[in-house]
Amino acid sequence: QVQLVESGGGLVQAGGSLRLSCVVSGSIFSINAMGWYRQAPGNQRELVATITSGGSTMYADSVKGRFTISRDNAKNTVYLQMNSLKPEDTAVYYCNAEINSGKVWGSYGVWGQGTQVTVSS
């Protein structure tokens, strides 16, 4: 019932920028942490950035100073602003949300389908 939909991916030249969006819809009580992950061919899925419900952020060392994660709680949306993109940033980017059920059994994670980001030299 809960669905995450990413958008904003595409092809960009090195040094360019993209802004990814992820909208959470469905029956939820609240959203705890949200994050962006990425996976390149032949690689494991890796954490890019996270943001808590209180706005605290964390970034992978490889993207610090270039990427910014933010969220709009009223719209159940998380964003990833990507600047100074490099070819090594090329990957499928996935949104993840920790959903608070409001029940005794607590929270659970939901993944989006992913959006392709390709950075050319």
Secondary structure, 3 states (H helix, E strand, C coil): CCEEEEECCEEEECCCCEEEEEEEECCCCEEEEEEEEEECCCCCCEEEEEECCCCCEEECCCCCCCEEEEEEHHHCEEEEEECCCCHHHCEEEEEEEEEECCCCCCEEEEECCCEEEEEEC
